[in-house]
Amino acid sequence: MATDFSEDGVDVSTDSQTAGLPVAGTRRVLHIGRDRPIRVSAGHRILHHDGKCSRPHGHNYELTVTIAGTLTDEGWVVDKSEVTEVIDQWDHMFLLERGDPLIEAFSAAGDEDALVVLEHPPTAEVMSLVLEDRLESELPGNVSEVAVTVSETSELCGGSDR
């Protein structure tokens, strides 16, 4: 790598390996949370479960996100903050399935703003699917694939096989 400095002393080095190579438009993959997962604290219950999961309870979920797409002029597939903005909407919230009587209880208590109502039971598998869908709809058009894994416990992790 050649090291050059501008008149104001800023390093403007160029990497001879990549100099002249097109970067924008190159397909790349971004892993968010692979080595240090994104943490979200949330409550839920599985309404029609025959066991203790039908009771309201919470988890410190750990999420990882893999995003494939083409590099932008800025040199990334997507700004990480665009991903965490979507995921953070679930932090310190309570996830319920549409039709759960607890929705009315939260509303009666004035806490409806603490709810995330899903069309299906809020399992790790469903949560990963919903987050993938939301990210796909909110991220820029250069993104071609999104995969999310949601770890509810160290023993249970839901996600796609992409």
C-alpha positions as protocol buffer text, in pm:
chain_id: "A"
residue {
  index: 1
  type: MET
  ca { x: 0 y: 0 z: 0 }
}
residue {
  index: 2
  type: ALA
  ca { x: 133 y: 342 z: -89 }
}
residue {
  index: 3
  type: THR
  ca { x: 103 y: 605 z: 183 }
}
residue {
  index: 4
  type: ASP
  ca { x: 29 y: 957 z: 68 }
}
residue {
  index: 5
  type: PHE
  ca { x: -74 y: 1261 z: 264 }
}
residue {
  index: 6
  type: SER
  ca { x: -284 y: 1553 z: 152 }
}
residue {
  index: 7
  type: GLU
  ca { x: -177 y: 1912 z: 217 }
}
residue {
  index: 8
  type: ASP
  ca { x: -356 y: 1907 z: 554 }
}
residue {
  index: 9
  type: GLY
  ca { x: -176 y: 1589 z: 666 }
}
residue {
  index: 10
  type: VAL
  ca { x: -464 y: 1346 z: 611 }
}
residue {
  index: 11
  type: ASP
  ca { x: -360 y: 995 z: 502 }
}
residue {
  index: 12
  type: VAL
  ca { x: -497 y: 944 z: 150 }
}
residue {
  index: 13
  type: SER
  ca { x: -328 y: 608 z: 92 }
}
residue {
  index: 14
  type: THR
  ca { x: -438 y: 382 z: -187 }
}
residue {
  index: 15
  type: ASP
  ca { x: -431 y: 5 z: -180 }
}
residue {
  index: 16
  type: SER
  ca { x: -260 y: -105 z: -499 }
}
residue {
  index: 17
  type: GLN
  ca { x: -456 y: -432 z: -479 }
}
residue {
  index: 18
  type: THR
  ca { x: -793 y: -258 z: -517 }
}
residue {
  index: 19
  type: ALA
  ca { x: -697 y: 64 z: -695 }
}
residue {
  index: 20
  type: GLY
  ca { x: -906 y: 93 z: -1007 }
}
residue {
  index: 21
  type: LEU
  ca { x: -1134 y: -201 z: -919 }
}
residue {
  index: 22
  type: PRO
  ca { x: -1504 y: -121 z: -926 }
}
residue {
  index: 23
  type: VAL
  ca { x: -1647 y: -142 z: -575 }
}
residue {
  index: 24
  type: ALA
  ca { x: -2003 y: -10 z: -607 }
}
residue {
  index: 25
  type: GLY
  ca { x: -2229 y: -282 z: -741 }
}
residue {
  index: 26
  type: THR
  ca { x: -2008 y: -569 z: -619 }
}
residue {
  index: 27
  type: ARG
  ca { x: -2203 y: -844 z: -440 }
}
residue {
  index: 28
  type: ARG
  ca { x: -2107 y: -874 z: -72 }
}
residue {
  index: 29
  type: VAL
  ca { x: -2246 y: -1017 z: 251 }
}
residue {
  index: 30
  type: LEU
  ca { x: -2274 y: -828 z: 580 }
}
residue {
  index: 31
  type: HIS
  ca { x: -2295 y: -1019 z: 910 }
}
residue {
  index: 32
  type: ILE
  ca { x: -2434 y: -826 z: 1206 }
}
residue {
  index: 33
  type: GLY
  ca { x: -2411 y: -986 z: 1549 }
}
residue {
  index: 34
  type: ARG
  ca { x: -2218 y: -1294 z: 1437 }
}
residue {
  index: 35
  type: ASP
  ca { x: -1952 y: -1266 z: 1709 }
}
residue {
  index: 36
  type: ARG
  ca { x: -2144 y: -1042 z: 1949 }
}
residue {
  index: 37
  type: PRO
  ca { x: -2521 y: -1084 z: 1904 }
}
residue {
  index: 38
  type: ILE
  ca { x: -2769 y: -800 z: 1910 }
}
residue {
  index: 39
  type: ARG
  ca { x: -2958 y: -825 z: 2239 }
}
residue {
  index: 40
  type: VAL
  ca { x: -3328 y: -753 z: 2276 }
}
residue {
  index: 41
  type: SER
  ca { x: -3518 y: -791 z: 2603 }
}
residue {
  index: 42
  type: ALA
  ca { x: -3883 y: -874 z: 2540 }
}
residue {
  index: 43
  type: GLY
  ca { x: -4175 y: -1062 z: 2688 }
}
residue {
  index: 44
  type: HIS
  ca { x: -4415 y: -1299 z: 2519 }
}
residue {
  index: 45
  type: ARG
  ca { x: -4634 y: -1598 z: 2567 }
}
residue {
  index: 46
  type: ILE
  ca { x: -4745 y: -1882 z: 2342 }
}
residue {
  index: 47
  type: LEU
  ca { x: -5121 y: -1866 z: 2393 }
}
residue {
  index: 48
  type: HIS
  ca { x: -5214 y: -2216 z: 2275 }
}
residue {
  index: 49
  type: HIS
  ca { x: -4917 y: -2401 z: 2427 }
}
residue {
  index: 50
  type: ASP
  ca { x: -5005 y: -2678 z: 2673 }
}
residue {
  index: 51
  type: GLY
  ca { x: -4708 y: -2605 z: 2899 }
}
residue {
  index: 52
  type: LYS
  ca { x: -4555 y: -2321 z: 3091 }
}
residue {
  index: 53
  type: CYS
  ca { x: -4483 y: -2118 z: 2775 }
}
residue {
  index: 54
  type: SER
  ca { x: -4851 y: -2017 z: 2776 }
}
residue {
  index: 55
  type: ARG
  ca { x: -4774 y: -1797 z: 3078 }
}
residue {
  index: 56
  type: PRO
  ca { x: -4639 y: -1446 z: 3024 }
}
residue {
  index: 57
  type: HIS
  ca { x: -4260 y: -1449 z: 3054 }
}
residue {
  index: 58
  type: GLY
  ca { x: -3958 y: -1284 z: 2900 }
}
residue {
  index: 59
  type: HIS
  ca { x: -3620 y: -1350 z: 2744 }
}
residue {
  index: 60
  type: ASN
  ca { x: -3300 y: -1171 z: 2665 }
}
residue {
  index: 61
  type: TYR
  ca { x: -3305 y: -1263 z: 2298 }
}
residue {
  index: 62
  type: GLU
  ca { x: -2984 y: -1271 z: 2095 }
}
residue {
  index: 63
  type: LEU
  ca { x: -3016 y: -1194 z: 1725 }
}
residue {
  index: 64
  type: THR
  ca { x: -2786 y: -1225 z: 1428 }
}
residue {
  index: 65
  type: VAL
  ca { x: -2857 y: -1080 z: 1086 }
}
residue {
  index: 66
  type: THR
  ca { x: -2695 y: -1169 z: 755 }
}
residue {
  index: 67
  type: ILE
  ca { x: -2760 y: -938 z: 462 }
}
residue {
  index: 68
  type: ALA
  ca { x: -2653 y: -996 z: 102 }
}
residue {
  index: 69
  type: GLY
  ca { x: -2657 y: -731 z: -163 }
}
residue {
  index: 70
  type: THR
  ca { x: -2443 y: -505 z: -373 }
}
residue {
  index: 71
  type: LEU
  ca { x: -2208 y: -242 z: -236 }
}
residue {
  index: 72
  type: THR
  ca { x: -2321 y: 119 z: -247 }
}
residue {
  index: 73
  type: ASP
  ca { x: -2098 y: 414 z: -338 }
}
residue {
  index: 74
  type: GLU
  ca { x: -2029 y: 441 z: 37 }
}
residue {
  index: 75
  type: GLY
  ca { x: -1871 y: 93 z: 22 }
}
residue {
  index: 76
  type: TRP
  ca { x: -2126 y: -103 z: 224 }
}
residue {
  index: 77
  type: VAL
  ca { x: -2430 y: -319 z: 163 }
}
residue {
  index: 78
  type: VAL
  ca { x: -2630 y: -135 z: 427 }
}
residue {
  index: 79
  type: ASP
  ca { x: -2565 y: 96 z: 720 }
}
residue {
  index: 80
  type: LYS
  ca { x: -2587 y: -112 z: 1040 }
}
residue {
  index: 81
  type: SER
  ca { x: -2805 y: 154 z: 1202 }
}
residue {
  index: 82
  type: GLU
  ca { x: -3079 y: 84 z: 945 }
}
residue {
  index: 83
  type: VAL
  ca { x: -3088 y: -275 z: 1070 }
}
residue {
  index: 84
  type: THR
  ca { x: -3077 y: -196 z: 1441 }
}
residue {
  index: 85
  type: GLU
  ca { x: -3354 y: 66 z: 1403 }
}
residue {
  index: 86
  type: VAL
  ca { x: -3593 y: -212 z: 1295 }
}
residue {
  index: 87
  type: ILE
  ca { x: -3480 y: -460 z: 1561 }
}
residue {
  index: 88
  type: ASP
  ca { x: -3481 y: -203 z: 1843 }
}
residue {
  index: 89
  type: GLN
  ca { x: -3856 y: -155 z: 1791 }
}
residue {
  index: 90
  type: TRP
  ca { x: -3899 y: -483 z: 1983 }
}
residue {
  index: 91
  type: ASP
  ca { x: -3667 y: -403 z: 2274 }
}
residue {
  index: 92
  type: HIS
  ca { x: -3854 y: -392 z: 2606 }
}
residue {
  index: 93
  type: MET
  ca { x: -4181 y: -476 z: 2435 }
}
residue {
  index: 94
  type: PHE
  ca { x: -4432 y: -759 z: 2484 }
}
residue {
  index: 95
  type: LEU
  ca { x: -4505 y: -978 z: 2182 }
}
residue {
  index: 96
  type: LEU
  ca { x: -4847 y: -1139 z: 2149 }
}
residue {
  index: 97
  type: GLU
  ca { x: -5043 y: -1321 z: 1883 }
}
residue {
  index: 98
  type: ARG
  ca { x: -5348 y: -1144 z: 1739 }
}
residue {
  index: 99
  type: GLY
  ca { x: -5657 y: -1251 z: 1935 }
}
residue {
  index: 100
  type: ASP
  ca { x: -5473 y: -1297 z: 2266 }
}
residue {
  index: 101
  type: PRO
  ca { x: -5690 y: -1165 z: 2553 }
}
residue {
  index: 102
  type: LEU
  ca { x: -5382 y: -1001 z: 2704 }
}
residue {
  index: 103
  type: ILE
  ca { x: -5401 y: -741 z: 2427 }
}
residue {
  index: 104
  type: GLU
  ca { x: -5718 y: -603 z: 2589 }
}
residue {
  index: 105
  type: ALA
  ca { x: -5556 y: -617 z: 2933 }
}
residue {
  index: 106
  type: PHE
  ca { x: -5257 y: -413 z: 2812 }
}
residue {
  index: 107
  type: SER
  ca { x: -5496 y: -164 z: 2652 }
}
residue {
  index: 108
  type: ALA
  ca { x: -5708 y: -135 z: 2968 }
}
residue {
  index: 109
  type: ALA
  ca { x: -5391 y: -66 z: 3168 }
}
residue {
  index: 110
  type: GLY
  ca { x: -5287 y: 206 z: 2921 }
}
residue {
  index: 111
  type: ASP
  ca { x: -4988 y: 3 z: 2803 }
}
residue {
  index: 112
  type: GLU
  ca { x: -5091 y: -70 z: 2443 }
}
residue {
  index: 113
  type: ASP
  ca { x: -4776 y: 112 z: 2326 }
}
residue {
  index: 114
  type: ALA
  ca { x: -4572 y: -168 z: 2488 }
}
residue {
  index: 115
  type: LEU
  ca { x: -4721 y: -433 z: 2257 }
}
residue {
  index: 116
  type: VAL
  ca { x: -4611 y: -587 z: 1932 }
}
residue {
  index: 117
  type: VAL
  ca { x: -4902 y: -787 z: 1791 }
}
residue {
  index: 118
  type: LEU
  ca { x: -4808 y: -1061 z: 1544 }
}
residue {
  index: 119
  type: GLU
  ca { x: -5034 y: -1263 z: 1316 }
}
residue {
  index: 120
  type: HIS
  ca { x: -4884 y: -1589 z: 1448 }
}
residue {
  index: 121
  type: PRO
  ca { x: -4750 y: -1714 z: 1784 }
}
residue {
  index: 122
  type: PRO
  ca { x: -4438 y: -1520 z: 1891 }
}
residue {
  index: 123
  type: THR
  ca { x: -4197 y: -1813 z: 1874 }
}
residue {
  index: 124
  type: ALA
  ca { x: -3830 y: -1764 z: 1785 }
}
residue {
  index: 125
  type: GLU
  ca { x: -3903 y: -1909 z: 1441 }
}
residue {
  index: 126
  type: VAL
  ca { x: -4192 y: -1670 z: 1374 }
}
residue {
  index: 127
  type: MET
  ca { x: -3999 y: -1376 z: 1517 }
}
residue {
  index: 128
  type: SER
  ca { x: -3709 y: -1442 z: 1278 }
}
residue {
  index: 129
  type: LEU
  ca { x: -3951 y: -1462 z: 984 }
}
residue {
  index: 130
  type: VAL
  ca { x: -4127 y: -1137 z: 1078 }
}
residue {
  index: 131
  type: LEU
  ca { x: -3798 y: -952 z: 1126 }
}
residue {
  index: 132
  type: GLU
  ca { x: -3670 y: -1080 z: 790 }
}
residue {
  index: 133
  type: ASP
  ca { x: -3987 y: -951 z: 624 }
}
residue {
  index: 134
  type: ARG
  ca { x: -3966 y: -611 z: 795 }
}
residue {
  index: 135
  type: LEU
  ca { x: -3599 y: -570 z: 710 }
}
residue {
  index: 136
  type: GLU
  ca { x: -3656 y: -672 z: 348 }
}
residue {
  index: 137
  type: SER
  ca { x: -3930 y: -409 z: 316 }
}
residue {
  index: 138
  type: GLU
  ca { x: -3737 y: -128 z: 490 }
}
residue {
  index: 139
  type: LEU
  ca { x: -3382 y: -175 z: 362 }
}
residue {
  index: 140
  type: PRO
  ca { x: -3265 y: -20 z: 34 }
}
residue {
  index: 141
  type: GLY
  ca { x: -3309 y: -185 z: -305 }
}
residue {
  index: 142
  type: ASN
  ca { x: -2948 y: -304 z: -330 }
}
residue {
  index: 143
  type: VAL
  ca { x: -3025 y: -564 z: -59 }
}
residue {
  index: 144
  type: SER
  ca { x: -3115 y: -900 z: -214 }
}
residue {
  index: 145
  type: GLU
  ca { x: -3132 y: -1138 z: 85 }
}
residue {
  index: 146
  type: VAL
  ca { x: -3192 y: -1110 z: 458 }
}
residue {
  index: 147
  type: ALA
  ca { x: -3157 y: -1390 z: 712 }
}
residue {
  index: 148
  type: VAL
  ca { x: -3227 y: -1347 z: 1083 }
}
residue {
  index: 149
  type: THR
  ca { x: -3171 y: -1590 z: 1368 }
}
residue {
  index: 150
  type: VAL
  ca { x: -3337 y: -1540 z: 1704 }
}
residue {
  index: 151
  type: SER
  ca { x: -3194 y: -1721 z: 2005 }
}
residue {
  index: 152
  type: GLU
  ca { x: -3447 y: -1743 z: 2286 }
}
residue {
  index: 153
  type: THR
  ca { x: -3215 y: -1944 z: 2510 }
}
residue {
  index: 154
  type: SER
  ca { x: -2879 y: -2111 z: 2465 }
}
residue {
  index: 155
  type: GLU
  ca { x: -3074 y: -2423 z: 2363 }
}
residue {
  index: 156
  type: LEU
  ca { x: -3331 y: -2271 z: 2126 }
}
residue {
  index: 157
  type: CYS
  ca { x: -3258 y: -2072 z: 1812 }
}
residue {
  index: 158
  type: GLY
  ca { x: -3498 y: -2006 z: 1524 }
}
residue {
  index: 159
  type: GLY
  ca { x: -3419 y: -1878 z: 1178 }
}
residue {
  index: 160
  type: SER
  ca { x: -3391 y: -1958 z: 812 }
}
residue {
  index: 161
  type: ASP
  ca { x: -3144 y: -2193 z: 651 }
}
residue {
  index: 162
  type: ARG
  ca { x: -3031 y: -1927 z: 402 }
}
